Amino acid sequence: MAREFQRGHKAKVSDLTSGTDLYVGVQVAGPGLTFDISCFGLDANEQLSDDRYFIFFNQPKSPEESIQLLGAQAGDTESFRVTLDRIPANIHKLSFTATIDGAGQMSQVGPGYIRIVAGGEEVVKYAFTGAEFTTERAVMLGDFYLKDVWRFAAVGQGFDGGLDALLKNFGGEVAEEEPAAAPSQGAVPGFAPPAQATAPPAFGAPAAPPAAPAPAFGAPAPAPQQPIHAAPTIAAPMAPAPPAPAPYGQPPQQPQFGQVPGQGTPPYGQQPPAAPPYGQQPPAAPPFGQQQPFGQQPPGVPQGVPQGVPQGGAGLQAALQPYKETATGQRWTSQNQQLMRVDLTMGGTPVLARQGSMVMYQGKVDFGYKGAGFAGRMVGNATGQEMQLMRCTGRGQVFLAEEGAHLHPIELQGDGICVSAESVLAFDETLQYEVRRIEGHGIPGGALFTMQFQGSGTVVVKTHGVPVVLPVTPTTFADANAVVAWSSASQVILSSQVRLRRNAYPGHSGETVNLQFRGAPGNFIVVQPYEV
């Protein structure tokens, strides 16, 4: 019985099948879309160091024929033959990808999959839908990778660029446009009829070529073909290509910065308003944790579906649709105000994050302790700017959060910023950081301390609530317990004020500490609506 994988699942190939001569089938389709399905043979550094192991329509096989492109068959849009025990030692990973040829986005595709067949039987399958993607034009479907033994991983990671951008991402070079050579028909291995078909054609699958026997190594039998317009209708409506057309012809309403999608709907348990008249904007989705009113269309779902009918065949999927993972193709992505995602596959540099801030991760990620050394610990203990960090490396996505604090990624491009250590959640290892002393009078020790970050990279800053950013002027003062960060070029003067209060008692002077900021135009401070 075939195993059903979800995104991020991994297993040894030997646990799935004892065979090493495998059939890999990919099914992906969408109305009006054309796809290029390829296999990248990568080295130990996950780079395409040998162009002969980029298997696509213009290069259908590797030199020793351990990877072969077979074409559409048995309901699959594209298929491959992979002989693991013949792959050269310098190839450590086979990455199977699908890219859109021309205009379109991956959010427009119907249900698809990547599957492995051994001896004519399907042993593992990873299914996906367009609802898992947004504006991406490519997707990394699955990998065979060598870690002591060959393993298989369901990836399902979107990629913004097309085939050329994906090729450059793996270290390859895009050749000049040349007439495409017809693939050799004699390269396909011999065929023999298998026992039975394993899967019907999926929505939008192109018609298969004339019936031919399945490969002798165990490809699935051809399934009965259907015309495209006679294919069964999928239950889940496909997400339209952004920018999505507004319902009933009105312009789309974009949420403001910091606004949770769906605010403004009635609280849970109250009667939802009647369906809006024709031409009016329907209500947005309810906040997370509140129930979708029965029959009300969630945001992003095409109108015209009868109200009360569960979307995608399941009401749960429709209710969770507004809160799905946000994939922008960038290294740092805010999932919401309190959750940050960092994609380690982009940039190729590790991330340093506060210990215990990881709430979830996908892919192959390693976490290690980042020590400050003896001198660093001494400085941290003396200044109060010690950070307990973990080092995140690998290829995957890490989700970070801490106690519901608001998170703000700040990208530095050669400039600097000063942030208190307790307000730092994570940052790129490429940034340089050190403890900075702020001189002052009238306070114990005569100084305060902060962390200064400089270089090129991103630092994620935590705040209690939504902060305000103010320009620095000669008359800018801030409470030292409320200020979060400021530009490193600002001049900071620490002063103390003694104010006697009515309820003052022996030993308590009512002393407060203020920071005065000065600097040239362009300098700023960040203040939160909270005192630590």
C-alpha positions in Angstrom: 0.0 0.0 0.0 1.4 3.4 -1.0 2.4 5.8 1.8 0.9 9.3 1.6 3.4 12.0 2.4 2.8 15.5 3.6 5.1 18.4 2.9 8.4 18.0 4.9 8.0 14.2 5.3 11.2 12.1 4.7 12.0 8.4 4.6 14.8 6.1 3.6 14.2 4.7 0.1 15.0 1.2 1.5 12.0 1.7 3.9 9.7 2.3 1.0 11.0 -0.4 -1.4 13.8 -2.8 -1.8 14.2 -1.7 -5.5 16.6 0.9 -6.8 15.3 1.1 -10.4 12.4 3.5 -9.8 9.7 5.3 -11.8 9.0 8.9 -10.7 5.7 10.4 -12.0 4.6 14.0 -11.7 1.1 15.3 -12.3 0.5 19.1 -12.4 -2.0 21.0 -14.6 -4.0 24.1 -14.7 -6.3 25.7 -17.2 -4.3 27.6 -19.9 -1.0 26.7 -18.2 2.0 24.9 -19.7 4.6 23.3 -17.4 8.3 22.4 -17.7 9.1 19.5 -15.4 12.8 18.9 -14.7 15.3 17.1 -12.5 18.5 18.7 -11.2 21.4 16.5 -10.2 23.2 18.4 -7.5 26.6 17.9 -5.8 27.4 17.9 -2.1 27.0 21.7 -2.0 23.6 21.4 -3.6 24.9 23.0 -6.8 24.6 22.0 -10.4 28.3 21.6 -10.9 27.8 19.4 -14.0 25.2 20.6 -16.6 24.9 17.1 -18.0 22.8 16.3 -14.9 20.1 18.9 -15.6 17.5 16.6 -17.1 14.7 18.5 -19.0 13.0 18.5 -22.5 16.3 19.4 -24.3 18.5 16.9 -22.4 16.4 13.8 -21.7 19.0 11.7 -20.0 22.3 11.8 -18.0 25.5 10.4 -19.5 25.3 7.0 -17.9 21.5 7.0 -18.2 20.9 6.7 -14.5 18.3 9.5 -14.9 16.0 9.5 -17.9 13.0 11.6 -19.0 10.3 9.3 -20.3 7.4 11.7 -21.1 3.7 11.7 -20.3 2.2 8.3 -19.5 -0.2 6.6 -17.1 -2.0 9.8 -16.1 1.3 11.6 -15.3 2.2 14.9 -16.9 5.8 13.8 -16.9 7.7 10.8 -15.8 11.3 9.8 -15.1 13.3 6.6 -14.7 15.8 6.8 -11.8 18.4 4.1 -11.2 19.9 4.9 -7.8 22.7 2.4 -7.8 24.0 3.8 -11.1 24.1 7.5 -10.0 27.7 8.8 -9.9 29.3 9.5 -6.5 29.5 13.2 -7.2 25.7 13.5 -7.4 24.2 13.8 -3.8 20.7 15.0 -4.6 18.1 14.8 -7.3 15.6 17.7 -7.1 12.4 17.4 -9.1 10.8 20.7 -10.0 7.8 22.1 -12.0 7.9 25.5 -13.6 5.3 27.5 -15.5 6.2 28.2 -19.1 4.8 31.6 -19.8 2.4 33.7 -17.8 0.6 32.3 -14.7 1.1 31.5 -11.1 1.3 28.3 -9.1 -1.9 29.3 -7.2 -3.8 28.5 -10.4 -2.9 24.8 -10.6 -5.3 22.0 -9.7 -4.6 19.0 -7.5 -1.2 17.5 -8.4 1.3 15.0 -7.0 4.7 13.4 -7.3 4.9 9.7 -6.8 7.4 6.8 -6.8 6.5 3.5 -8.4 8.6 0.4 -8.0 7.9 -2.9 -9.7 4.6 -1.5 -11.1 3.3 -0.6 -7.6 3.0 2.9 -6.2 5.1 3.0 -3.0 4.9 6.7 -2.0 2.9 9.8 -3.1 3.0 13.5 -2.1 -0.1 15.4 -3.2 -0.5 19.2 -3.3 -2.9 21.8 -4.5 -2.7 25.4 -5.8 -4.1 26.7 -2.5 -0.6 26.0 -0.9 1.0 28.6 -3.2 0.5 32.3 -4.1 2.5 34.2 -6.7 5.2 31.6 -7.3 6.0 30.4 -10.8 7.8 27.3 -9.8 7.7 24.6 -7.2 10.3 22.2 -5.8 8.3 19.0 -5.6 10.5 16.3 -4.0 14.1 15.2 -3.6 16.1 12.1 -3.6 19.1 12.9 -1.4 22.1 10.9 -0.2 22.7 10.9 3.6 24.5 7.6 4.3 21.8 6.0 2.2 19.4 7.3 -0.4 16.3 9.0 1.1 13.2 10.7 -0.3 11.7 14.0 0.9 8.4 15.7 0.0 9.4 19.4 -0.4 6.5 21.4 -1.8 8.4 24.7 -1.7 7.4 27.5 -4.0 9.9 29.6 -6.0 9.2 33.0 -7.4 11.2 32.8 -10.7 10.7 30.5 -13.7 13.0 27.8 -15.0 15.8 30.2 -15.8 15.7 31.6 -12.2 15.6 28.1 -10.7 18.6 27.1 -12.8 20.6 30.1 -11.6 19.5 29.3 -8.0 21.2 25.9 -8.3 24.4 27.5 -9.8 23.7 26.7 -13.4 24.0 29.1 -16.4 21.3 29.9 -18.9 22.4 29.2 -22.4 21.5 31.4 -25.4 18.3 30.5 -27.2 18.9 27.7 -29.8 16.6 25.6 -31.8 15.4 22.7 -29.6 16.7 19.3 -30.7 14.2 16.5 -31.0 14.6 14.1 -28.1 15.9 10.7 -29.1 13.2 8.0 -29.3 15.7 5.3 -28.9 16.8 6.3 -25.4 13.7 4.9 -23.7 14.3 1.5 -22.1 12.4 -1.6 -23.2 8.8 -2.0 -22.1 6.7 -4.9 -20.8 3.0 -4.8 -19.7 2.5 -4.3 -15.9 -0.1 -5.9 -13.7 -2.6 -3.0 -13.4 -3.0 0.7 -13.4 -2.3 2.6 -10.2 -4.0 6.0 -10.6 -6.6 7.7 -12.9 -5.7 10.8 -14.8 -6.0 14.0 -12.6 -7.7 17.2 -13.4 -6.3 19.0 -16.5 -3.9 16.2 -17.4 -3.0 16.3 -21.1 -4.0 13.5 -23.3 -1.4 10.7 -23.3 0.4 9.6 -26.4 -0.8 6.5 -28.3 -1.0 3.4 -26.0 2.4 1.8 -25.4 3.6 -0.8 -23.0 4.9 0.3 -19.6 8.7 0.3 -18.9 10.1 -3.0 -17.9 11.5 -1.6 -14.7 8.0 -1.2 -13.2 6.2 1.9 -14.4 2.5 2.0 -13.9 0.1 0.9 -16.6 -1.5 3.6 -18.8 -4.8 4.6 -17.3 -7.9 5.3 -19.5 -7.5 8.8 -21.0 -10.2 11.4 -21.0 -10.5 14.6 -23.0 -9.6 17.7 -21.0 -13.2 19.0 -21.1 -14.5 15.6 -20.0 -12.2 15.4 -17.0 -14.0 15.3 -13.6 -14.5 18.6 -11.9 -12.6 19.2 -8.8 -14.5 20.1 -5.7 -12.2 22.8 -4.4 -12.2 26.0 -6.5 -8.7 27.1 -7.6 -7.3 30.3 -6.1 -7.3 33.0 -8.8 -4.1 34.7 -9.9 -3.2 37.7 -7.7 -4.3 40.4 -7.8 -7.6 38.6 -7.4 -10.7 40.2 -9.0 -12.9 41.8 -6.4 -16.3 40.1 -5.8 -19.1 41.6 -7.9 -16.8 44.1 -9.6 -15.7 46.2 -6.6 -12.0 47.0 -6.1 -10.2 44.6 -3.7 -9.8 45.7 -0.1 -6.3 45.2 1.2 -5.7 44.8 4.9 -3.7 47.7 6.5 -0.4 47.2 8.1 -0.8 45.2 11.3 -4.4 44.3 10.6 -5.4 40.7 11.0 -7.3 39.4 8.0 -11.0 39.1 8.6 -11.4 41.8 11.3 -14.8 43.4 11.4 -17.0 40.3 11.3 -19.5 39.5 14.1 -18.1 37.7 17.2 -18.5 34.0 17.5 -22.0 33.0 18.4 -23.8 36.0 17.0 -26.1 35.8 14.0 -24.2 36.8 10.8 -25.6 39.5 8.6 -27.6 38.6 5.6 -25.9 38.1 2.3 -25.0 41.5 0.8 -27.0 42.7 -2.2 -25.6 42.4 -5.6 -22.7 44.8 -6.2 -21.8 45.2 -2.5 -18.6 43.9 -0.8 -19.2 40.7 1.2 -18.0 40.5 4.8 -14.4 39.5 5.4 -13.4 36.3 7.2 -13.6 36.1 11.0 -10.5 36.5 13.2 -8.5 33.4 14.0 -10.3 31.2 16.6 -13.8 32.4 15.6 -16.1 30.3 13.6 -16.8 31.1 10.0 -20.6 31.9 9.8 -22.4 29.1 8.1 -22.8 29.7 4.4 -20.6 32.8 4.3 -17.9 32.8 1.6 -14.3 33.1 3.0 -12.0 35.7 1.5 -10.2 34.6 -1.7 -12.9 32.1 -2.7 -14.6 32.8 -6.0 -18.2 34.0 -5.8 -21.0 32.1 -7.4 -20.8 29.0 -5.2 -24.1 28.4 -3.4 -23.8 29.6 0.2 -23.8 26.8 2.8 -21.8 24.5 0.6 -18.4 23.6 2.2 -15.5 24.8 0.0 -13.1 22.1 -1.2 -15.4 19.4 0.1 -14.6 20.2 3.7 -15.6 23.2 5.8 -12.4 23.0 7.9 -10.2 23.7 4.9 -12.3 26.7 3.9 -12.2 28.0 7.5 -8.4 27.8 7.7 -7.8 29.2 4.2 -7.2 32.8 5.5 -4.4 31.6 7.9 -2.4 29.5 5.5 1.4 29.9 5.3 2.6 33.1 3.5 5.3 32.3 1.0 6.7 35.4 -0.7 10.0 34.0 -2.0 11.9 36.2 0.3 14.3 35.1 3.1 12.4 36.7 5.9 8.5 36.7 5.8 6.1 37.9 8.4 3.3 35.3 8.7 1.4 37.7 11.0 2.3 40.3 13.7 3.6 37.7 16.1 5.1 35.0 13.8 8.2 35.2 11.6 9.5 32.7 9.0 13.0 32.6 7.8 13.9 30.5 4.7 17.4 29.2 5.2 17.6 28.0 1.5 17.8 31.6 0.5 21.1 33.5 1.1 23.0 30.4 2.2 24.0 31.9 5.6 23.0 30.7 9.1 20.6 32.5 11.4 21.2 33.3 15.1 18.0 33.2 17.1 17.1 33.4 20.7 17.1 30.0 22.3 13.5 28.6 22.6 12.1 30.9 20.0 11.6 28.2 17.4 7.9 27.1 17.2 8.0 25.0 14.0 10.4 24.2 11.1 10.2 22.4 7.8 12.9 20.8 5.8 16.4 19.8 6.8 17.4 22.2 9.6 20.1 21.8 12.3 20.1 23.7 15.6 23.3 24.3 17.5 24.3 26.2 20.6 26.0 29.6 19.8 28.4 30.4 22.7 29.8 33.8 23.3 33.0 32.6 24.8 34.4 33.5 28.2 35.0 37.1 27.3 31.6 37.5 25.8 29.9 36.0 28.8 31.8 38.3 31.1 30.8 41.4 29.1 27.2 40.2 28.9 27.0 39.6 32.6 28.5 43.0 33.4 26.4 45.0 31.0 23.1 43.0 31.0 23.4 42.6 27.2 24.0 38.8 27.2 22.0 36.9 24.5 21.4 33.1 24.7 21.5 32.2 21.0 21.0 29.1 18.9 22.5 28.7 15.4 20.1 27.6 12.7 21.6 26.0 9.6 20.5 23.8 6.7 17.9 24.0 4.0 14.4 24.6 5.2 12.1 27.1 6.9 12.1 28.0 10.6 9.2 29.8 12.3 10.1 32.0 15.2 8.0 33.7 17.9 8.2 34.6 21.6 5.4 35.3 24.1 3.2 36.9 21.5 5.5 39.9 21.0 5.2 41.9 17.8 8.0 41.1 15.4 9.6 43.5 12.9 12.3 42.5 10.4 14.8 45.4 9.8 17.1 45.0 6.8 20.5 46.6 7.1 22.5 47.5 4.0 25.8 48.7 5.4 24.2 50.9 8.0 23.7 50.3 11.8 21.0 50.1 14.5 21.2 50.0 18.3 18.8 47.6 20.0 18.6 46.3 23.5 19.5 42.6 23.7 16.2 41.8 25.3 14.4 43.2 22.2 16.3 41.0 19.7 14.7 37.8 18.5 16.9 36.7 15.6 19.4 38.1 13.0 21.6 37.0 10.1 25.0 35.7 11.1 26.5 38.1 8.5 25.8 41.0 10.8 28.4 42.3 13.2 27.3 43.1 16.8 28.9 44.5 19.9 27.9 46.0 23.2 27.8 49.8 23.1 28.1 52.1 26.2 25.9 55.1 26.7 27.5 57.6 29.1 25.5 59.4 31.7 25.5 61.0 35.1 23.4 60.5 38.2 22.8 56.7 37.7 24.5 53.8 39.3 27.7 53.0 37.3 27.3 56.2 35.3 26.2 54.4 32.0 23.7 52.3 30.2 24.4 49.6 27.6 22.9 48.4 24.3 23.7 46.1 21.4 24.8 47.7 18.1 24.3 45.8 14.8 26.1 46.7 11.6 26.6 45.3 8.1 24.4 43.7 5.6 21.6 41.4 6.8 18.3 41.4 8.7 17.7 41.7 12.5 14.2 40.9 13.9 13.2 43.3 16.7 10.5 42.5 19.3 8.1 45.1 20.7 5.2 45.0 23.1 2.4 46.4 20.9 2.7 48.5 17.8 5.7 50.9 18.0 6.0 54.4 16.7 9.1 55.7 14.7 10.1 59.3 15.4 12.7 61.4 13.7 15.5 62.6 15.8 15.5 66.4 16.7 17.4 68.4 19.3 14.4 68.2 21.6 13.7 64.4 21.3 13.5 62.7 24.7 12.4 59.1 25.4 11.9 57.0 28.5 14.8 54.5 28.7 12.3 51.8 29.7 10.2 52.4 26.6 12.7 53.0 23.8 13.4 49.9 21.7 15.9 51.0 19.0 17.6 53.9 17.3 19.9 54.6 14.4 23.5 54.0 15.4 24.5 57.5 14.0 22.4 59.2 16.6 24.0 60.9 19.5 22.6 59.7 22.8 22.8 61.6 26.0 21.6 59.9 29.2 20.2 62.1 31.9 18.4 61.6 35.2 15.7 63.7 36.8 14.8 63.6 40.4 11.1 64.2 41.1 9.7 64.1 44.6 6.3 62.5 44.8 3.6 62.7 47.5 4.0 59.0 48.3 7.8 59.1 48.5 9.2 57.1 51.4 12.6 56.7 52.9 15.0 55.1 50.4 12.8 56.0 47.4 13.5 59.2 45.5 11.2 58.8 42.5 14.1 59.0 40.2 13.5 58.5 36.4 16.0 58.1 33.5 15.5 59.8 30.1 17.5 59.5 26.9 18.0 62.6 24.8 18.7 62.0 21.1 20.5 64.3 18.7 21.6 63.8 15.1 21.5 64.8 11.5 18.3 64.5 9.5 17.5 60.8 8.7 18.2 59.5 12.2 15.3 57.9 14.1 14.1 56.3 17.3 11.6 53.4 17.8 9.4 53.6 20.9 6.9 51.0 22.1 3.7 51.6 24.1 5.1 49.7 27.0 7.7 50.1 29.8 9.9 47.1 30.6 
